[in-house]
């Protein structure tokens, strides 16, 4: 089922950002995790629509389509 996260997956995702995970390998894990968060359709690419959604969230929806 897509768009569903169980408790174990949620904890695993949070553990990625724990300060004890400072090895360079972990830095890449963090970046990969964030990319997957932004890659809403899971195609391995960030589309213009996905980027627009990210920017809108960052600026608290204070962005029009122009």
C-alpha positions, 0 to 999 in steps of 0.5 A: 500500500503506497502512502502508508508508513507503519510504526517501524518504518517511521522509527527507522526514518527518525533514526537516520537523523539521530546524532549518533549516526555521524559516519559519512555513510550515514550522511548519504543515508540522510540525503537519500531519505530526504530525496525519497521524501521529496520524490512523491511519485517514487520515480527517482526524479524530482519533477517541476511539480514536485519541486513546486510543492517543496518550495510552496511548503518552505514558503508556507504556501505564499507562492503563486503559479507564476 
